[in-house]
Amino acid sequence: MNTKLLLPAVLCLAASLPHLQARTWKEAETGRTIEGDFRKVNGNDVEILRPNGTMVKIPLAKLSDEDKTFVSEQKAAGEASASAVERPKVTHKTGEKLAEGDVIDISFRSVNAGKIDLAEMKGKVVLLDFWATWCGPCVAELPNVKEAYKTYHEKGFEVIGISLDSDKGALENFIKENDMPWAQYFDGEGWDSKLGKQYGINSIPAVYLVKDNKVIATGVRGGALGEKLKELLD
């Protein structure tokens, strides 16, 4: 993975991530040390955010026993926190199109912002944006979404992008080049995307506003998005 592509999103989110823990890391065999913040466990590696903003991965097996214990404790704390989140009672039927009033439950590991859980966004107005980099109307809609994010993010507006791309590199490049700080779902399956199929997506862009896991508006594109957010958040 090209960590440089993830850097803008990492820097944007670093201050808000509760599990970041600064420390000096040590490799057991070489004695080499690295200063940095614990980001997360990614497979068999530990991701560490260095003071200069770059992210490095160290195999968990190479760390000192003290560091291994620390990582284990952080992972356990994260899992305990996640399990404490109250799951919503889903009313949406898999495969059907989303409609106002549907209660949904979405959680996933994003390509650029770690774990995302809709249930942890209580009280926020969240735009679910089903899109793709190859979709002309989706790209044309991007300035509206960015303007809404800029205007209302501090008032409680969030965006979750659900990409129907099949090329991860193209998606990551697009996110970087277009300065898109919000989380993106990607599974590489295109139209067969797990979330796309689950929510009956057969055309894009498809956008929905959600609050407390309930769909509160559909089809909020163009000026309609700003008008709805003004109604809800101003």
N, C-alpha and C positions, 0 to 999 in steps of 0.2 A: 504493500500500500504506500502511496506517495503521501507522506505526512504533511508535506507542504500544502497540499490541497485542503487539508483539514484545519490549518492554522487559523484562518480568520474566525471560523466558528468556535474553535477552542478558546481563543482569546476573548471572544464575546461572552462565552458561557462560564469561564473559569471562576469569576467572582461569585456566581450564583450557585455553584455546585457544593452542596453541603459536605460531601465526602472527601473533598480535597484536603490532604494532610501533608504539610511540608516536612521533609526529613532528609537525612543523609543516608543513601542506600549503599550497600556494600556487597560486592560479589565475593562469595565464599572462597573460591579457588585463587583468584588473582589479587584480591584485596582492593581492587579498583573501586573508587567511590563516585557517586553521582548525587548532586544536589537537585532536589526537585519535589514536586507535589504528587502524591498518589492520585492517579486519575481513575483507573478501573482495572479489573482483571479481564483480559481479552484472550480467551482460550488458555494456552499454557504460558502466556506472557503477562507481565505487569506493565501497564502504560504509565509513564511518568512525565509530567509537564515540567520542563526545566525553567529556571528563572528568565531565560532569554526568549521564552515562548515556544520553543521547539518541543516536540513530543518524541520520546524514545521508548522503545520496548526492551525489556530485559526478561529472559526466560525465568520463570519462577524458580525452577530447579537450581539456578545458579546463585540465587540470593542467599545471604546468611540466614541462619536459623532465626535470628531476631527479626529480620525483615519478613521471613515467611510467616512468623507468628502474627506480625502486624497486619499483613495482607489478609490472613485468615480472619482476624478480628474485624477488619473493615468490611470484608465480604459478608460476614455473618450479620453485622450491624445493618448493612444495606438490605439484606434479605428480610431481616426482622421488620425494618421500616416498610418495605414493600408489602409484606403480609398484613401489616396493620391497616392498610388502606381498605376502606369499605368498598366492596365491589357492587356495582349497580345491578338492578334486576332488569336484564335485557328484555326488551319487547320486540325489537326488530327481528324479522325472520330472514335467515340467511338466504342470499340470492335475490331478495326483493330490493327494489329501489328504495332509498331512504326517503322518508316523508316526515313532515313536521309532527312532533310528538313522539317519534321513535326514540327509545332509550338504547344506547349502544355502549360497548365496552371495548376500548382499543388500547393496547399496550404493545410496544415493539422496541427493538434496538435500532436506532436511526443510523444513517451513514455518516452523520456529522455532528450529532449532539447527544450521544449516549442513549440511555433508556428513556423512553417516553411513555407516560401513562396518563391517559385522559382523566382517570379517576382522581389523579393528584392535582388537577387543575380546577378544583372547586371554586366557584364564584367567577371564573374567567369566561370570557366569550372567545370561543375557539373557532377559527375557520378551518374546516377540512377541505383541502384543495387537491382534487384528483387531477393530475396533469402529466405532461411529458415534455421533454426538451424538443422533440420533433413535432410537437403540436403547435401550429401557427397561432390559432386563437388563444391557446394557453399562454404563449409568449407575449401576445398582444395584451393580455390581461395583467401581466406581471407588474407594470407600473402602478396600476390601481391598487394591487395588493401591497406593494412596497409603500405607497403613500399612506394607506390605511394603517399599516404596521408602524410607520414613523409617527403618525398622529395619535394613535390610540394604544400602542403597546404599554406605555407606562400607566395607562388607565385600566389595564386588565385585558387587553386583546392579545391573543396568541394565534399563531398559524401552524398548522401541521400539513406539510406537503406529502402527498402520497403519489409517488412517481410510478408511471407505467413504462418507464424506460427499460431497455434490456442491456444497455451498456453503462456499467457503473462509472467508468472513467469519464464518459461524456457527461454524465450527470454531475459528477464532482467538479469537473471543469466549468460547467454552466453555473453551478452554485457559486463558485469562486468569482468567476468573471462578472456575474450579475449581482454580487453582494447580497446574497439571500441568507440572513442569519437564522432563520427558523429551521426546525427539524424536518428531515426528509426520510420517509419510508421508501425502501427499495428492496425488491427480492429478485429482480432480473427476469421476471416472467412476462413482462409486457401486458397484453390484454388478459393473460391468465394469472395476473397478480392475485395473491391470496385475498388482500383487502378489496381489490377491485371486484372480484367475483363475489365476495361475501356481501358487498353492498350494492350489487346489481348495476355496476358501472359498465355501460356499453357505448358511451360517448364522453369526450372530454373537450373543454374543461367542465368539471362537475364540482360545484362548491356548495358547502353547507355550513351554517353557523350552529354551533353546539354550546350549550351551557349546562353545567352539572350533568353531563352525559346525555342530555336530551337535545334532539334536533329542534331548533327554534326558528330556523328560516332556511329556505332552499333557493337556489338560483340567484344568489346575491352577487351579481357581476356588475362591472362598470360602476356607475355612480350609485347604484342601489346598495353596494357594500358600505360606502361612506355614510349614506343616509341612515342605514340600519344601525351602524355603529354609533352614530351621533345620537340616535334615539335611545340606544341601550346604555351608553357610557358617558355621555355629556351631562 
